[in-house]
Amino acid sequence: MADFPGSLPELIRRFPDAAACADWLIRQRWPAGFVCPACGGAKAWRLAAKAHTFECAGCGRQTSVTAGTLMHGSKLPLTLWFQAAFLFATHSNGMSAVQLKEMLGLGSYKTAWLLLAKLRRAMVAPGRQPLAGFVEVDETYIPLRRKDEPPAGGFGRSSQGKICIAGAVEFVDAGPRRIRLAPITDASTNSLAGFVAGAVARGAQMKTDGWSAYGAIPDVKHDPHVIGPMAAHILLPWTHRIFANLKRWALGVYHGLRAKHLQSYLDEFTFRFNRRRNRHAAFQSLFKIAAAANPVTYNMLIKPEPTG
Ligand SMILES: [Zn+2]
């Protein structure tokens, strides 16, 4: 059910305190009523002494609405999570940790960074459907941010080189619908096939620039267009535009992306693009995913992400 604030004043009015946030989260997490994560029992009491916590009538297990979710164990007030999620989900470009720290008056850069890193984990819906119908697939190289560049950005641009990104755009006559992006090792058949297998539905009609690696990918119909004198932006207009927007966004908001967390930043870009027509509903999807997502620790978040 659609249930989300349509503006910043509405967010502030509807979620003035932790109790209001918790009531809303309870409805998102258990739309058909509380279910005990330990025994599956549906009968429970809400505890008066512990904030937004249920005690199961069957097994006695106490479960708070944030337990076992991305917000698990967070010391930040729920109101702050809501404000951060609202700004992050609804702003057309999102924002860096430095910007979020300033906007919400957070105590440290690390707090802001961690909050955004966790929210990014809620930007891939579990069980999302692969792209189907007509799908453009292409790859590009994006410049990486230097390791020693400060989080707020600097003047130099990557001397660390570039990384290959694969992109797929599901499209209809009227334009693009959904996208997928992932870092890949190189533009070989193996790397591209791995990406296509995860992003594109079997039987989809794939349109590419005719690069021979695509022809060898099984399970998709392939419509190669050999570029020749025709420019890529005419042949594959949507991937070309997405890649250009991605590069502009990465530089504008983050002063370039680092290899270490690349996939989650691509997920962020993808989440916002795929929900571009209803940004305020994105606030609700973010929490629906966050409520279903397993808790992550700081150490898990700072580990480098796999590229493949
Ligand atoms: Zn139980």
Boltz pocket constraint, residues with backbone or C-beta under 6 A from the ligand:
constraints:
  - pocket:
      binder: B
      contacts: [[A, 36], [A, 37], [A, 38], [A, 39], [A, 40], [A, 41], [A, 56], [A, 57], [A, 58], [A, 59], [A, 60], [A, 61]]
      max_distance: 6.0
